[in-house]
Amino acid sequence: MAKLYFYYSAMNAGKTTTLLQSAHNYRERGMRVAILAPRLDDRAGSGTVASRIGLSAEATGFGPGDDLQAAVAADVAAHGALHCVLVDEAQFLSRAQVWQLSEVVDAFHVPVLCYGLRTDFRGELFEGSQYLLAWADEISEIKTICHSGSKATMTVRVDGQGRAVRDGPQVEIGGNERYVSVSRAEYKRVVRGEGSIEPLQPPLPL
């Protein structure tokens, strides 16, 4: 039975790498997949998703008002049956688009795997994440580590001096130079202004 999956994490946990590995696994078995990615995040280039370790794949871009159920239906009509739909940066989905993806699962019987952040730099849910948490059949956390050694569950936005940024738009595209994954305790410390944090962390001693 097809399901709607949501794989969430803080920044730099390997979400896109996991998505690309899933796509490879399907294709290796002769199955066709569609990868969807928001046009908002075009750091890898238009129509491409790319991981920090150098893996990449072609993707279909979508905007906030696009009907994703219709997009999947058009893809099937043009290219044949789909065995899986994968969505990168799923936090940028709208409420309506999460519902449309649930229709891909329920009406087309195609599994949909969504990968994204749970919360923004203020600790608030993104719209897409909110409704994926509400409606997904299966929810899994992709874990990553804070520089303190604890599990990182939150993302802090920092300025050029490594100080927490507490105001500004929810969406500001950037990688390691703007955002750092931290534990909840470290998030509180930095947001209170108790020191700064280096965006590019040195490796932990093993």
C-alpha atoms as one frame of an Amber mdcrd trajectory, in Angstrom:
protein
   0.000   0.000   0.000   1.337   3.425  -0.971   2.067   5.864   1.853   3.029
   9.481   2.444   6.373   9.652   4.261   8.025  12.608   5.979  11.726  12.462
   6.811  12.703  15.519   8.838  15.807  16.846  10.538  17.824  19.926  11.371
  20.237  21.355   8.771  23.053  19.277   7.301  21.770  15.870   8.386  21.959
  14.357   4.903  18.324  14.699   3.829  19.117  15.272   0.160  21.749  12.527
   0.181  19.134  10.128   1.567  16.631  11.244  -1.084  19.145  10.667  -3.865
  20.027   7.237  -2.485  16.325   6.329  -2.443  15.961   7.488  -6.054  18.997
   5.404  -7.030  17.570   2.331  -5.308  14.322   2.590  -7.292  16.076   3.233
 -10.604  18.513   0.381 -10.048  15.490  -1.917  -9.999  14.079  -0.511 -13.230
  11.483   1.668 -11.503  10.727   5.245 -12.551  10.734   8.084 -10.034   9.964
  11.792 -10.107  11.961  14.222  -7.978  10.277  17.515  -7.075  12.103  20.520
  -5.631  11.007  24.085  -4.856  12.231  26.737  -7.291  12.926  28.851  -4.235
  16.079  26.834  -3.512  18.173  26.886  -6.693  21.642  26.713  -5.153  22.350
  23.557  -7.158  21.062  25.141 -10.365  17.595  25.201 -11.868  16.069  21.740
 -12.197  18.673  20.039 -10.010  18.888  18.708  -6.465  22.366  18.281  -5.026
  23.776  17.047  -1.745  26.719  18.494   0.155  28.811  15.419  -0.681  28.530
  15.973  -4.427  25.607  13.772  -5.493  22.994  15.324  -7.775  19.997  14.493
  -9.950  17.531  16.214 -12.232  14.359  17.483 -10.597  11.110  19.166 -11.555
  10.837  22.590  -9.965   7.616  23.839  -8.405   6.367  27.165  -7.109   4.032
  28.006  -4.213   0.901  27.977  -6.375   1.613  24.870  -8.437  -0.738  21.879
  -8.271   1.517  18.915  -7.533  -1.177  16.307  -8.083  -1.717  17.736 -11.570
   2.052  17.829 -12.154   2.381  14.144 -11.266  -0.614  13.257 -13.454   0.969
  15.123 -16.380   4.274  13.311 -15.823   2.536   9.932 -15.884   0.597  10.863
 -19.030   3.801  11.941 -20.784   6.258   9.308 -19.596   4.366   6.344 -18.156
   3.829   4.875 -14.717   5.664   6.253 -11.699   6.792   4.066  -8.842   7.727
   6.834  -6.409   7.652  10.623  -5.985  10.425  12.232  -3.919  10.234  15.819
  -2.647  13.314  17.773  -1.572  13.118  20.782   0.808   9.559  19.754   1.670
   9.297  22.422   4.368   8.572  24.883   1.536   5.378  23.075   0.500   2.103
  24.874   1.076  -0.781  23.312   2.980  -2.586  22.746  -0.327   0.450  21.043
  -1.854   0.799  18.623   1.056  -2.849  17.701   0.521  -2.209  17.259  -3.213
   0.663  14.891  -2.439  -1.645  12.899  -0.186  -3.947  12.587  -3.199  -1.038
  11.232  -5.262  -0.768   8.505  -2.625  -4.473   7.817  -2.168  -5.793   8.299
  -5.721  -2.768   7.253  -7.808  -1.385   4.673  -5.342   2.134   6.092  -5.697
   4.302   6.431  -2.567   5.521   9.966  -1.829   8.718  10.508   0.172   9.203
  14.044   1.514  12.454  15.323   3.032  12.740  18.615   4.873  13.381  20.697
   7.938  10.914  20.534  10.803  11.414  24.049  12.213  12.889  27.377  11.141
  15.574  29.488  12.851  12.981  30.754  15.348  11.983  27.243  16.365   8.631
  27.536  14.555   7.195  24.929  12.209   7.348  25.573   8.485   3.953  25.355
   6.781   4.893  22.292   4.768   6.358  20.532   7.782   3.325  21.345   9.906
   0.947  19.581   7.540   3.290  16.715   6.777   3.504  16.065  10.514  -0.299
  16.176  10.604  -1.068  14.047   7.551   1.890  11.771   6.761   1.411   8.035
   7.238   4.967   7.586   8.482   7.295  10.151  10.085  11.012   9.571  10.668
  13.811  11.735  12.031  17.153  11.850  10.238  19.598  12.492  13.044  22.609
  14.781  13.135  24.984  16.034  15.815  25.492  19.420  17.485  29.082  20.654
  17.922  28.526  20.036  21.646  28.204  16.311  20.949  24.461  16.184  21.692
  21.813  15.398  19.099  21.006  18.465  17.004  17.279  19.138  16.806  17.156
  22.855  15.978  18.648  25.265  13.473  20.061  28.671  14.387  20.653  31.459
  11.866  23.882  33.359  12.496  25.417  36.614  11.302  28.975  37.174  10.131
  30.255  37.140  13.709  28.522  33.892  14.606  25.824  35.559  16.701  22.247
  34.317  16.587  19.845  36.202  14.327  16.401  36.351  15.925  14.494  38.464
  13.397  14.006  38.488   9.647  12.118  36.535   6.993  11.464  32.858   7.616
  13.046  31.872   4.313  16.594  32.949   3.508  18.414  30.483   1.307  21.893
  29.564   2.450  23.989  26.666   3.603  26.591  26.257   6.290  27.555  29.919
   6.128  24.167  31.066   7.483  22.719  28.190   9.493  24.022  25.813  12.142
  22.336  22.692  13.527  22.415  22.672  17.319  20.855  20.956  20.318  17.923
  22.647  22.030  20.121  23.639  24.980  22.756  25.172  22.686  20.032  26.960
  20.712  18.749  28.584  23.900  22.253  29.621  24.934  23.101  31.262  21.622
  19.707  32.944  21.204  20.067  34.443  24.700  23.250  36.075  23.437  25.563
  33.994  25.619  28.418  33.777  23.157  28.644  33.054  19.454  28.918  29.957
  17.328  31.200  29.146  14.419  29.150  28.309  11.291  31.849  25.889  10.117
  32.547  23.653  13.066  35.888  21.884  13.553  35.633  18.083  13.704  34.935
  16.584  17.097  37.827  14.587  18.580  37.186  10.850  18.346
